[in-house]
């Protein structure tokens, strides 16, 4: 099994993942209240947020890796 090492800007990668984790954590804390007041729409929005966030972070980390490995 071949290990891939990230060669890009690790500070920018850490910042992107940190912001996503912080926002996801805040939304997780707020989810029960949103479910009480809004209903099942809050659950759908939470699922969409997590799914889209993971997809965006995947592409973001790949683009950060490509920028530095090309130079």
C-alpha positions as a Markdown table, in Angstrom:
| # | Residue | x | y | z |
|---|---|---|---|---|
| 1 | Unk | 0.0 | 0.0 | 0.0 |
| 2 | Unk | 1.4 | 3.3 | -1.1 |
| 3 | Unk | 1.2 | 6.2 | 1.3 |
| 4 | Unk | 0.6 | 9.7 | -0.1 |
| 5 | Unk | 2.2 | 12.5 | 1.7 |
| 6 | Unk | 0.6 | 16.0 | 1.6 |
| 7 | Unk | 3.2 | 18.4 | 0.2 |
| 8 | Unk | 1.1 | 21.6 | 0.1 |
| 9 | Unk | 0.5 | 24.4 | 2.5 |
| 10 | Unk | -0.3 | 22.6 | 5.7 |
| 11 | Unk | -1.3 | 25.8 | 7.5 |
| 12 | Unk | -4.0 | 26.6 | 4.9 |
| 13 | Unk | -5.2 | 23.0 | 5.0 |
| 14 | Unk | -5.4 | 23.0 | 8.8 |
| 15 | Unk | -7.3 | 26.3 | 8.7 |
| 16 | Unk | -9.8 | 24.9 | 6.2 |
| 17 | Unk | -10.4 | 21.7 | 8.2 |
| 18 | Unk | -10.5 | 23.7 | 11.5 |
| 19 | Unk | -13.2 | 26.1 | 10.2 |
| 20 | Unk | -15.2 | 23.1 | 8.9 |
| 21 | Unk | -15.0 | 21.2 | 12.2 |
| 22 | Unk | -15.8 | 24.3 | 14.2 |
| 23 | Unk | -18.9 | 25.1 | 12.1 |
| 24 | Unk | -20.0 | 21.5 | 12.2 |
| 25 | Unk | -19.6 | 21.4 | 15.9 |
| 26 | Unk | -21.7 | 24.5 | 16.4 |
| 27 | Unk | -24.4 | 23.2 | 14.1 |
| 28 | Unk | -24.4 | 19.9 | 16.0 |
| 29 | Unk | -25.0 | 21.7 | 19.2 |
| 30 | Unk | -27.8 | 23.8 | 17.6 |
| 31 | Unk | -29.4 | 20.8 | 15.8 |
| 32 | Unk | -31.7 | 19.7 | 18.6 |
| 33 | Unk | -33.1 | 23.2 | 19.0 |
| 34 | Unk | -33.5 | 23.5 | 15.2 |
| 35 | Unk | -35.4 | 20.2 | 15.1 |
| 36 | Unk | -37.7 | 21.4 | 17.8 |
| 37 | Unk | -38.6 | 24.7 | 16.2 |
| 38 | Unk | -38.1 | 24.0 | 12.4 |
| 39 | Unk | -38.7 | 20.3 | 12.2 |
| 40 | Unk | -37.3 | 17.8 | 9.8 |
| 41 | Unk | -36.0 | 20.5 | 7.5 |
| 42 | Unk | -33.2 | 21.2 | 9.9 |
| 43 | Unk | -32.1 | 17.6 | 9.7 |
| 44 | Unk | -32.0 | 17.7 | 5.9 |
| 45 | Unk | -30.1 | 21.0 | 6.0 |
| 46 | Unk | -27.6 | 19.5 | 8.5 |
| 47 | Unk | -27.1 | 16.4 | 6.2 |
| 48 | Unk | -26.6 | 18.6 | 3.2 |
| 49 | Unk | -24.1 | 20.8 | 5.0 |
| 50 | Unk | -22.0 | 17.8 | 6.1 |
| 51 | Unk | -22.1 | 16.2 | 2.7 |
| 52 | Unk | -21.2 | 19.3 | 0.8 |
| 53 | Unk | -18.5 | 20.3 | 3.3 |
| 54 | Unk | -16.7 | 17.0 | 3.0 |
| 55 | Unk | -16.8 | 17.2 | -0.8 |
| 56 | Unk | -15.5 | 20.8 | -0.8 |
| 57 | Unk | -12.8 | 19.9 | 1.7 |
| 58 | Unk | -11.7 | 17.0 | -0.4 |
| 59 | Unk | -11.3 | 19.2 | -3.5 |
| 60 | Unk | -9.7 | 21.9 | -1.5 |
| 61 | Unk | -7.1 | 19.6 | 0.0 |
| 62 | Unk | -6.3 | 18.2 | -3.5 |
| 63 | Unk | -6.0 | 21.7 | -5.0 |
| 64 | Unk | -3.7 | 22.8 | -2.2 |
| 65 | Unk | -1.5 | 19.7 | -2.8 |
| 66 | Unk | -1.4 | 20.3 | -6.5 |
| 67 | Unk | -0.4 | 24.0 | -6.2 |
| 68 | Unk | 2.8 | 23.3 | -4.3 |
| 69 | Unk | 3.8 | 20.0 | -6.0 |
| 70 | Unk | 3.7 | 21.7 | -9.4 |
| 71 | Unk | 6.2 | 24.4 | -8.4 |
